Amino acid sequence: MNPHDALSEIATLLERERSSRYKSKAFRAAADAIEGLSDEQLRDAASLRRRKGIGDSTFGVIQEALAGEVPVYLVDLRERAGVERSSALRRLLRGDLHSHSDWSDGLTSIDLMVEAARVLGHEYLALTDHSPRLRVANGLSPERLRTQLEVVSGMSGGGFTLLSGIEVDILDGGELDQEPDLLDELDIVVASAHSKLRMERGPMTRRLVRAVSNPRVDVLGHVTGRLVEGARGTRPPSTLDAPAVFAACAANGVAVEINSRPERQDPPDELIQIALDEGCLFSIDSDAHAPGQLSLLDYGAERAERAGVPAERIVTTWPLDRLREWTRR
């Protein structure tokens, strides 16, 4: 098979299973290193082995691909991934309103995220890197975000739109961690709590209600902050008055995110039901930090379908014109 395709697919599958970021970055670096090389250059093993970005594992994959074989590493990854999860709802999703690039804590450049979204058939993708207070995630200062907006503006076309956005941190009192005027310039604002997740029920409820009552917020991200599996370990959900929070979401037209990352599964099933009963809109998002994670929408769609969430109440099933009308509310 084509060596570049083999390296890229391995990176994508490693990202999808949330493997070590160093592994996936190594395979992407190798794919970049051989991009544009002729068949003759690829078969010059001694020269290829000295090329920056090519290590033992990636060199082996290239050699197997050149020999006309599917590399063993790729075969193993494909077997672990299994068949793609499917649901009727997944086929109705048009886009994704929560993703990250290497401008904050994502693994790759914006253009690779856009390329992957196009391959998946997305009509739109919102780039929502983190806000300033989340320093551990290299959150964007107002100045860096303004610079990013210039980059984003040139990445749409051919039936695809890259939406400008942010995952803005919800501060302790419910304020948003970015300049209000700058938030007004963005297409999508996802508001999420990342700190003091063990706050008492009353203050946490008031914190989230105040955030979703801000007219600049479009989506309430990973509502409880829980972790149920994965390398980061587990974390219990925040304690909150779910009916009160979701009633505020419904009153303000804010969508409740169904976060598709398997380690989050947030909100829990019982909270999805409460949000349904309160009349909320929903947004099925990948929260992707690498191109291969954009396909995690499979998991979110499967959960939403199982919970009985109607497609018409999921904003990411809407065409772009309707989505923009909603964000202008």
N, C-alpha and C positions, 0 to 999 in steps of 0.2 A: 504494500500500500504506500501511498505518498508519505514520506517521513515527516514532513511538516504537519500533515493532517493527523498522523499518529501522535506526535508530541502534543499537539493542541487538544486532541480528544482526551488524552491522559490527564492533562492539566484540568480540563473541564470536569471530568469525572472525579478527580481528587477534590476539587472545589465543591462539587455537589454533595460528597459524603463528608464534608467539613474536615478533611484530613489536615495534616500540618501545612501551614501556609508556605513553609520553606520548600516542601516537595512540589507543590503546584507552581510556585514561582520559578523553581529550577527548570521545570519542563516548559514553561512559557518562555523563559530566557533562552533555552535551547532552540525552540521554534523560531524565535526572533533571530538567533544566530545563523540559522540556515535559510532563512527566507530569501528568495531570489537567487539561490545558488543553482548552478547548472547540474545536470546529472553527473557530468564528469567531475565537477568539484565535490559533489557529495560522495563520489566513489573513491576520491583520494583520501584514504583513511588516515594516513600520517598527517596530512595538512588539516583535515577535519578535527582530528584529536587535539591539535594544538589551538584550535579556535576558541576564543573566549566564550564562555557560556555552555560549553560542551563538557559534561562529566562522564563518569563511567557508565552510569545508568542510561543517560540520554544517548550516549554513543552506541550502546547496545541496542536501544530501540531503533535508532536510525539504521543500523546494520541489518537488523531483522526485517525492517520495512523494505530496504533496498533488495533484500533477497526474495521479496515477493510474499513474505509472511506477515500475518497479523502479530505484532510483538506480544510476547507472553505476558508482559506487564499489563498491556491493554486488554488482553483476553481475561485476565483475572479481575480487572476493574469492571469490565462489562458484566461478568458473572455476578459480582457483588452487587452491582447496581440493579440487576434484574430488569424485568420489563418496566417501562415507564408507567407510573400509576396513572390511572385514567378515570375520568368522571365526565358526565354530561356537562357539568358546570365548567370544568376546565376549558372545554372547547369554546365557551362563551366569553372567556376573559380576553379583553382587548389590550390590557396594559398592566402597569405595575407602578405604584406611587411611593415606593420606599426602596432606595438602593444607594450604595456607597461606592466611592472611588478612592484612589490613592491620595486624593486631596485631604481626606481625613483618615479613617482606619480601614479603608478598602485595600485590596491587594493589587489592583491594576488601574491603568489609566482609563479616563472617561471613554476614549474611542473604542477600547476593547469591550466595555460594558455596552456601548451602543451597538457594536457589531453583533454581540451575543443576543441582544434584544431583537434585532432585526432577524437573525436566524430563527429565533423562536416564533416569529410572526407577530410580534408586538406592534400595535399601532402607536403606542406611546410608552415612555418610561420617564419617571421623575427621578432626577438626581438629587438625593437628600442627604448630603454630608452633614456631619455633626456641627453643633454650635460651639462658641468659644469656651464655655466653662468646662466642657469635657476634654480636658487637656490630654488625658491618657489616650484619647481617640484623635488627637491632633485637630480639635475642633476649629472651624473657620472663623477668624476674626472678621469684622465688617469689611475690612480692606481686602482680605483674601476672597471673601464671598463675592464682592463686586468684581474682582478679577475673574473669578470662575464664571460669573454671568456672561462675560464677554466670550468666553470659550464655548459655553453652552449654546449661545445664540447662533453659532455656525454649524451645529451638528444635526440639524433636521433636514428632511427632504426625502423624496422618493416614497412617499406614503408613510413615513415615520417621523414622529416628533419627540425630541428630547425636551422635557419640561424642566424648567428651573425649580429648585426647591431647597428644603432644608429639613433635617430632623432636629428641631429646636428643643433644647432641654427645658423641662418644666422645673422652675426653681422652687425652693421650699414653700414659698407662699403662693404659688400658682402663676407667678410672672413668667414671661418667656425670655429666654437667654439670647436675644438679638435685638438690634435697633428696630423699633416699630416701622419706621419709614422704609427700611430695607426689606422687612417682611412683606410690606405692601407691594414690592416689585416682583415677588416670586409667584410662580404658577401654583405651587403646592407647598403647604406648611403642615408637616407631620409633627405633632407635639408629643413628647415622651418623657417620662420620669426615669432618671438613671441613678439617682442618689437618694439616700435616706428612704429606702424602700420598706423599711420596717417601721416607718412612722405610724403613730397610733391612728385608729380608724377614723376618728373625727377630723383631725388635721389633714390626713391623706385625702379624705373625701372632699373637703373644702379646697384643697390644693388642685385636684383634678377638675372639680366643677368650675373653679375660677379660670383654669386654663382653657377649657372647651367653651367657655362663655366669651372668650376673646374672639372678636369677629375675624381675626386673621388666621385662625386655626381651621384646617380642613379635615385632618385625620388625627384621632387619638391613637398613638402607637403603643404596641405591646402593653396592654392595660395594666396587668398585674406585675409585670417584671419577673415572673417566675422562670426557673430553668428546671426541666424535668429529666434531662440526660445530657451527655456530651462531656467534652474535655474540661469544661469549666466547672464541672460538678453540678449539683442541684441547688436550687434556691426556692424557698416557699413563696407563694404569691403574696403581694401586699394585701393588707386588710383594708377594706373600703366598703362604703355603702353603695353597692353596685346599682340598685334601682335609682338612687339619686344621681349618680354620675351619668348613667345612660339616659335618664330623663333630660339632663342638661345637654347631652349630645344631641338627642332628638330635637329639643327645642331650638338648638342653634344650627341644625343641619350638619353637624359634624359626624363624619363616618367613624365607626368603631373598626379598628384594624383587626383582621384575622391574620395574625402573623404566621407565615408558612414555615418558618424554621422548625424542624422537628424537635430541637432542644428547647424550644419555647412553648409551642402549642398554646398560644396565648391569644385570646382569653380561653380559660377552661370551658368545657362544654356547657356547664351549668350557667356560666355568665353569658355565653352566646344566647342562650334561651331567654335570659332576663333582658338582654339588649333587643331581642326580637319582640318581646312583649311590650317594651317601652317605645317601639316604633322607630328604632334606629336604622340608619343607613350603615353599610359595611364597605370595607375596602380590603380585598384579598391581596396581600403584598408579600414579596419574597424577603425583604430586609437583606438583600444580597450584598455581600462584601467582595464578591468575585464573579466573573462571568458565568461560571458553571452553577452558581447558586441561584441565578434567575429562574431556573427550571424548578426550583423548590415550590413554585406556585402549585404544582401538582398536589402537594400535601395540604395546602390551605384550601384548595378547591374541594378536595375529598372531605375534609372536616366540615366545611360549610354545607356541602350537599347532604352529608350525614345528619347535620343539625337542622336541616329543612329551611335554610336561608333562601328566600326567593331571589332569583337572578336579577329581577328588576330593582331590588334594594341594594345591589352590590354595584358601587360606582365604577369599579374597574371592568364591568361588562358594558359600560356606556360608551358610545362613540365620542370622539374628542370634542365635538361641538357641544354636546350635552354636558360633558365633564367641565368644560370651560364655563358654561352657563352656571353650573352649580358652584364653582369656585368664586364666581363673581357675586354670589348672593350677599 
